[in-house]
Amino acid sequence: MPKKSSQDHNSKKEISFLDGLGSYTEKEHRKAKTILLKNYIDASKKRIKWGDIDAIEVVEYAKKLLLIEQGKEISKEIALLS
């Protein structure tokens, strides 16, 4: 089988990966998507090789997803208080 090149992984695929964060493991082992996104953003600061991935685009997307997820968590907490 031919080896995959770095060109096989681009910004579009990285964004798709981010969209699926939190769903790649069995339910009982899943971490909150907010934790996973925070970890991804923190780790991105140390990442050197991005290949065909636009680092700025992908990290900004991760930050946007994090804000959305945090909003969902706040909404759930407010609903529990009602």
Contact map, one row per residue, 1 for C-alpha under 8 A:
1110000000000000000000000000000000000000000000000000000000000000000000000000000000
1111000000000000000000000000000000000000000000000000000000000000000000000000000000
1111100000000000000000000000000000000000000000000000000000000000000000000000000000
0111111100000000000000000000000000000000000000000000000000000000000000000000000000
0011111110000000000000000000000000000000000000000000000000000000000000000000000000
0001111111000000000000000000000000000000000000000011000000000000000000000000000000
0001111111000000000000000000000000000000000000000011000000000000000000000000000000
0001111111000000000000000000000000000000000000000000000000000000000000000000000000
0000111111101100000000000000000000000000000000000011100000000000000000000000000000
0000011111111100000000000000000000000000000000000011110000000000000000000000000000
0000000011111110000000000000000000000000000000000001111011000000000000000000000000
0000000001111111000000000000000000000000000000000000000000000000000000000000000000
0000000011111111100000000000000000000000000000000000000000000000000000000000000000
0000000011111111110000000000000000000000000000000000100001000000000000000000000000
0000000000111111111000000000000000000000000000000000000001001100000000000000000000
0000000000011111111100000000000000000000000000000000000000000000000000000000000000
0000000000001111111110000000000000000000000000000000000000000000000000000000000000
0000000000000111111110000000000000001000000000000000000000000100000000000000000000
0000000000000011111110000000000000000000000000000000000000000000000000000000000000
0000000000000001111111110000000000000000000000000000000000000000000000000000000000
0000000000000000111111110000000010011000000000000000000000000000000000000000000000
0000000000000000000111111000011110010000000000000000000000000000000000000000000000
0000000000000000000111111110010000000000000000000000000000000000000000000000000000
0000000000000000000111111100010000000000000000000000000000000000000000000000000000
0000000000000000000001111110110000000000000000000000000000000000000000000000000000
0000000000000000000000111111110000000000000000000000000000000000000000000000000000
0000000000000000000000101111110000000000000000000000000000000000000000000000000000
0000000000000000000000000111110000000000000000000000000000000000000000000000000000
0000000000000000000000001111111000000000000000000000000000000000000000000000000000
0000000000000000000001111111111100000000000000000000000000000000000000000000000000
0000000000000000000001000000111110110000000000000000000000000000000000000000000000
0000000000000000000001000000011111110000000000000000000000000000000000000000000000
0000000000000000000011000000001111111000000000000000000000000000010010000000000000
0000000000000000000000000000000111111100000000000000000000000000010011000000000000
0000000000000000000000000000001111111110000000000000000000000000000000000000000000
0000000000000000000011000000001111111111000000000000000000000000000000000000000000
0000000000000000010010000000000011111111100000000000000000000110110000000000000000
0000000000000000000000000000000001111111110000000000000000000000010000000000000000
0000000000000000000000000000000000111111111000000000000000000000000000000000000000
0000000000000000000000000000000000011111111100000000000000000100000000000000000000
0000000000000000000000000000000000001111111110000000000000100110000000000000000000
0000000000000000000000000000000000000111111111000000000000000000000000000000000000
0000000000000000000000000000000000000011111111100000000000000000000000000000000000
0000000000000000000000000000000000000001111111100000000000100000000000000000000000
0000000000000000000000000000000000000000111111100000000000000000000000000000000000
0000000000000000000000000000000000000000011111110000000000000000000000000000000000
0000000000000000000000000000000000000000001111111100000000000000000000000000000000
0000000000000000000000000000000000000000000001111100000000000000000000000000000000
0000000000000000000000000000000000000000000000111110000000000000000000000000000000
0000000000000000000000000000000000000000000000111111111000000000000000000000000000
0000011011000000000000000000000000000000000000001111100000000000000000000000000000
0000011011100000000000000000000000000000000000000111110000000000000000000000000000
0000000011100100000000000000000000000000000000000111111001000000000000000000000000
0000000001100000000000000000000000000000000000000101111111000000000000000000000000
0000000000100000000000000000000000000000000000000100111111100000000000000000000000
0000000000000000000000000000000000000000000000000000011111110000000000000000000000
0000000000100000000000000000000000000000000000000000011111111000000000000000000000
0000000000100110000000000000000000000000000000000000111111111100000000000000000000
0000000000000000000000000000000000000000100100000000001111111110000000000000000000
0000000000000000000000000000000000000000000000000000000111111111000000000000000000
0000000000000010000000000000000000000000000000000000000011111111100000000000000000
0000000000000010010000000000000000001001100000000000000001111111110000000000000000
0000000000000000000000000000000000001000100000000000000000111111111000000000000000
0000000000000000000000000000000000000000000000000000000000011111111100000000000000
0000000000000000000000000000000000001000000000000000000000001111111110000000000000
0000000000000000000000000000000011001100000000000000000000000111111111000000000000
0000000000000000000000000000000000000000000000000000000000000011111111100000000000
0000000000000000000000000000000000000000000000000000000000000001111111110000000000
0000000000000000000000000000000011000000000000000000000000000000111111111000000000
0000000000000000000000000000000001000000000000000000000000000000011111111100000000
0000000000000000000000000000000000000000000000000000000000000000001111111110000000
0000000000000000000000000000000000000000000000000000000000000000000111111111000000
0000000000000000000000000000000000000000000000000000000000000000000011111111100000
0000000000000000000000000000000000000000000000000000000000000000000001111111110000
0000000000000000000000000000000000000000000000000000000000000000000000111111111000
0000000000000000000000000000000000000000000000000000000000000000000000011111111100
0000000000000000000000000000000000000000000000000000000000000000000000001111111110
0000000000000000000000000000000000000000000000000000000000000000000000000111111111
0000000000000000000000000000000000000000000000000000000000000000000000000011111111
0000000000000000000000000000000000000000000000000000000000000000000000000001111111
0000000000000000000000000000000000000000000000000000000000000000000000000000111111
0000000000000000000000000000000000000000000000000000000000000000000000000000011111
